[in-house]
Structure formats: structure tokens, C-alpha cells
């Protein structure tokens, strides 16, 4: 089981770790004192990125708030999942080896699921370079997990 803590709450986190030694603690530095991340039960997310550790981290974060998460580094696999099942959100990188994020976004536009929200999460591309592609939010790496989750909540109207 993983749990997210702000850096200023480390003593509390370590007390809980004593009670649950198999837990994974994630510490995040954040400017705001209070940020509420709401439950995402019933919401389905695809994480499309070739950075395995980032996918693991985001997957833990989303699952911690009860999102159903599918991760892949293959745009073709993500498109197949979207064709076969209903998803609410896609978070995609742009520079990936098997299918680039721009190729993925082009292919996604042909799928008949117009309710799906798309967040581009990248560190090597500028938002201006993607003006010809359809997406809802742009987040630059490195990023603040809480700010990403706030954007997700707003997109999904949670």
C-alpha cells in the first residue's frame, strides 16, 4: 500500500510506517498548505510513457485515489485498449520510441470516443509545438504531482 505525504508531515508518515512496515511512502514538496485530492473511484486512466519509473510512480498515485490505471509504453497498445474499453483520461508523453506522442494523438483523433480527456506530459516539447494536436492539458516535466492531480480532477469534474 502506498501513501503520499507532504515533506512537512514526515514525522507522521514514519509513525504510520512503523505500524505498516510494508507500505511505500511517497514524499512530495508542495507550496500550498492544504490540497485535497478527491476520490477517483470509477474513473479509468491510461498512462502512456516510456519512462518506467514515472509510470510506476503515477500509477501508485492514481491507484491510491482509487483510479483504475493501465500503463504502457506502446501507443498502439493504448489505442487498442481505448477501442476495446471506455477510458476517461489519457496521460501521454510525446517522445517515445515505438510510437511518438504526436502519432498517438493523430491516431486518437480517429477513434469515436470524444469524451476522453488528454493530458500531454513531456519534458522535451513546448506547448506551442503541439498547436496542431488535440489535447486538454499540457504539463511540463519535471512536474508537481499535486498540480497534475488538480488538473486531472478539473478535467474529469471530480
N, C-alpha and C positions, 0 to 999 in steps of 0.2 A: 504494500500500500504506500502510495506517495502522498506527500502533503507539501503545500507551498507556504513558505514563511517569508516575511519581510526581514531584512537583516537586523532591524532593531528588536525583533522578537526571538532572537536566537536562544536566550535562556529558557523560554517557554518550550521551544522546539526540542531542545536537548532533554528537558524533563519528560516530554512525551516519548522521545526516543528510548529512554530508559524503560518505559512501560511497554513499548513495542519495538524491540531491537531489530526486527526485520524490515522496518519501514525505511523508505527512501525520503530524505529531506531535500527540498529544493529551496535555496535561498535567493531572493531577488531584492535588489536595491530599487526603491521606488520613491519618488518625490512626495506623493500625497500620503497623508497620514492614514486615511481610510479609503479603501477601494473595495467595493463589493462586487464579487464575481458571482453571477447568478447561475442557478442550476440549468444545465442544458439537456435534461432528460428528453429523449425523443428526437433530438437533433443529430443529423448524421454528417460527418466531415471526412473529406479526402485530403490527406497531406501528401503533396507531390513535390518531392525534393530529393536530390541525390546525396545530401549530407545526412548520413545515417544517425549521427548523434543528435542533430537538430530534430529529426523526425521522432526519435525516442523521447526527447525532452517534451516536445509539443504534444506528442501522443499521451504522455503521462499527465500533462497539464489538462488537456481536454477530457481525458477519462476521469480525472479527479473531480471534474464538474459534471460527470455523467453524460458526456457526449459519446456517441458511437463513432469510432475512428477507424479509418482504413488508411494505411500508409503504403506508399510505393515510390520508386524512383523512375518508373516507366509510364510515360504519358499514354501509351496505347492501352496499358492495363487499366489506368484510371478511366479512360474513355469507355472501355468495355464495362467497367463497374457502373458508370453513370448510365450507360444504355440499359443495363440489366436491373438496376435498383435505383431507388429515389435517394438523393443526397440533397442536403440543404446548403452546404458550403464546400468550396474547394479553396485550399491554400496552395499556391504553386510558386515554385522558383522559376526563373527564366532560363538560366544557363544550366542545362543538364545534358548528359551525354547521349541518351537513347532517343529522346525527342525533346527539342527545346521547348521552353515555356511558350514562346510565340507560336510555334507549330501546334502545341496543345491548345492554345486559345483559339487559333483558327479552326481547328477541328471541333472544338467545343461549341463554336457558334452554329454548327450544322446540326447539333443534337436538339431534339424537341423539348428539352427541359429548361424553359426560360426562367423558372423561379429559383434556380440555383445561383447563389451568390459566389463571387470570386474575389479572393484577396491575392494580389501578387506580392510575394515576399522575396526580395532579392537584394544583393549587395553590389551587383556589378552593372546594373542597368538603371538609367534615370527614367523617371515617370514620363518625361517629355518624349523619350524614345519609344514609348508604347502608346502614343496617342491614337494609333490606328487599330488598337485592340480593345475588346470589350471586357472590362473588369470593374469591380465596385470599389475596391480599396487598394492602396499601394503602401507597402511597409518596407522600409529600408533596413537591411542588416548592417550592423547589429541593431537589435530592437529590444524594446521593453515589453516583456510578456504581458504585464497588466494592461498596457496600452493596446496591444494586439487583442486581448480578450475583450476590452471595452469596445473596440471596433467591431469585433465579431458579434457581441451582444446587440449593438446598434443595428447591424446588418440583418440579424435574424429576429430583431424586435423582441428580444427576451426581456 
